[in-house]
Amino acid sequence: MFLDKEVNRPLYADPYEGNTGSVRLLEKCGFQRIGTVVHGDDQHIMLRLDSLPAVKST
């Protein structure tokens, strides 16, 4: 997975707020909401990943 290979932090993402699937996926990968940003007429959610979430052992 890209997040395992890219070691630079923080990483940022700003999906369109109506793209709930992308927002949920990024949050599931450890990104946290830090605000909103406007691109033209569209509002986007700003997310940041500071570090990788801990891997759960089974």
C-alpha positions as CSV (number, residue, x, y, z in Angstrom):
1,M,0.0,0.0,0.0
2,F,1.2,3.5,-0.8
3,L,0.9,4.7,2.8
4,D,3.4,1.9,3.9
5,K,6.0,3.1,1.3
6,E,5.6,6.9,1.7
7,V,7.4,7.8,4.9
8,N,7.1,11.6,4.7
9,R,4.6,13.0,7.2
10,P,2.3,14.7,7.5
11,L,0.3,13.8,4.4
12,Y,-2.7,15.8,3.4
13,A,-5.9,15.0,1.4
14,D,-8.8,17.3,0.5
15,P,-11.7,15.2,-1.0
16,Y,-14.9,16.9,-2.0
17,E,-17.3,16.9,1.0
18,G,-20.0,15.1,-1.0
19,N,-17.6,12.3,-1.8
20,T,-18.4,10.4,1.4
21,G,-16.8,7.2,0.3
22,S,-13.4,8.8,-0.2
23,V,-13.7,10.6,3.2
24,R,-14.6,7.4,5.0
25,L,-11.7,5.5,3.3
26,L,-9.2,8.2,4.2
27,E,-10.4,8.2,7.8
28,K,-10.2,4.4,7.9
29,C,-6.6,4.7,6.8
30,G,-5.8,7.0,9.8
31,F,-6.4,10.5,8.3
32,Q,-8.0,13.0,10.7
33,R,-10.3,16.0,9.8
34,I,-8.6,19.3,10.4
35,G,-10.9,21.7,8.6
36,T,-12.4,22.6,5.3
37,V,-11.1,24.3,2.1
38,V,-13.0,25.8,-0.9
39,H,-12.0,25.1,-4.5
40,G,-14.1,27.3,-6.7
41,D,-17.7,26.7,-5.7
42,D,-17.0,23.4,-4.0
43,Q,-16.2,22.8,-0.4
44,H,-13.6,20.1,0.5
45,I,-12.7,18.4,3.7
46,M,-9.1,18.8,4.7
47,L,-7.6,15.7,6.3
48,R,-4.1,15.0,7.6
49,L,-2.2,11.8,8.4
50,D,0.5,12.4,11.0
51,S,1.6,8.7,11.3
52,L,0.5,5.3,10.4
53,P,-2.1,3.7,12.7
54,A,-0.8,0.8,14.8
55,V,-1.2,-2.6,13.2
56,K,-3.5,-4.9,15.1
57,S,-2.3,-8.4,15.6
58,T,-4.9,-11.2,15.5
